[in-house]
Amino acid sequence: MGNVTVIGAQWGDEGKGKIVDWLSNQADIVFRFQGGNNAGHTIVIEKKKIALSLIPSGIIRKGTLSVIGNGVVVNPSALLEEIKSLKKHGVNISSKNLILSDCASIIFSFHKNIDKIREERKGTNKIGTTGRGIGPAYEDKIGRRAIRFGDLSDEVTLNEKIKNILDYHNIILAGLNSRPLRFEAIKKEINTFRKSILRYVKRTAPILENAKLEGKRILFEGAQGVLLDVDHGTYPYVTSSNTLPSSAAVGTGISAKQIGFILGIVKAYTTRVGGGPFPSELDCDIGKKLGQIGNEFGTVTGRQRRCGWFDAVLLKHSINVSGIDGIALTKLDVLDNFKEVKICIGYKLNGKKINYFPQSESDQKNIVPIYETHKGWLEKTKGAKSWTDLPALAIKYVRRIEELLGVQVSLLSTSPKREDTILVKNPFIG
């Protein structure tokens, strides 16, 4: 039995929350390795919806340790609110089952303000950020001026770091004709969460070392999706971190050799939130129908998602850059009521056929999808728990996806419910 790393293989919102929740029953530890509270998971348990943004999905499982790794940027107020909300749902949370890395960087309210100011100035060219300060917080981290949770216990170091933050950001804010940051205000903000948050802050290296020695199984959980990766996604319409499975090593401190089986979560069609290219987008009644049936609204922002047909070319790109070993195909049931379904198998660029996703921003805007049309099954797949429950045409659709991607479906999800999952190959066994 090995470890498993779960990533989104599209633009996020693929249904990672349910899959991680389902797999966490076999895991001893669930480790979140990148992103912030700009991403969200919705898990449905006994008809009850539970929304998660920062806390790993394993928190729902008794006996499973949830860890927020050093690669995550964390808004402490948002984290404390999430803990409070989960407790209202009857989820027991303490320092025994939730740990926050002392090396994780803090998102402050000024990060959110900077995020919003920048986005407003871009006008029609805005990226479509969530406005939660993720980008500015990562910039501070890369610029070596971030305040980390471990700093909260050292007053001298903390004060020096606050001054360093002020020196940098106040120059930028002056250029934007915005109000400067004040030392006292930042210190006051820290004091609102310091005591409450420090009970969860620990070194995470011993957790990884002990897990290896004791043969414990770790489930590494990523946020967003491969196509939002800052290097390999649809740049500049991307997130501010690397969403590839290799980030599981960087964002936790484990060896890259130990990230285990890489499971890519793939929606049976395609969705995207915010700006940026989307070759198979359906700006028509079919796209609206996909969104209505699939309830395509962001967990964190509530924004309506753009919808389109399954894009095998994009997925092939994701597989190539991330080394996905198997996929979990979600939301197949959303396609139950379509007379025909389509798969994008190539593009036309300047009148020529291409079988790859171009990296040029202008090319991405100009590519036209080439579709393969399949007869819809017009039968119920929702709630199916085995292959024998699926219509023949639905199975044919899944097999064609496997053929185009060159990767086997390991799990098939047929509704948001935990139990409506078909296991083909257990990722923990590999």
Protein Blocks (a to p, Z undefined) as FASTA:
>chain_A
ZZdddddfbegjnopmmmmmmmmmmpfbdcdfedcfkbccdddeehiacddfklcfklmp
ghiacdddfkbccdfklmmmmmmmmmmnopacdfklgccdfkbccddfklmmmmmmmmmm
nmmmpgoiahnommmmmmmmmnopaccfklmmmmklmmmmmmmmmmmmmmmmmmnopacd
dfklmmmmmmmmmmmmmmmgccfklmmmmmmmnopacddddehjfklpfklmccfbbcfb
dfbfklmmmmnopafklnopadddddfbdcdededddfkbccbfklmmmmmmnopacfkl
opacddddddfklmmmmmmmnopabdcdehklmmmmgfbdcddfbdceehiacfbdcfbf
klmmmpccdddddddfkiafehpabfklpcfklmmmmmmmmmmnopacfbdcfbfbfklc
cdfbdfknZZ
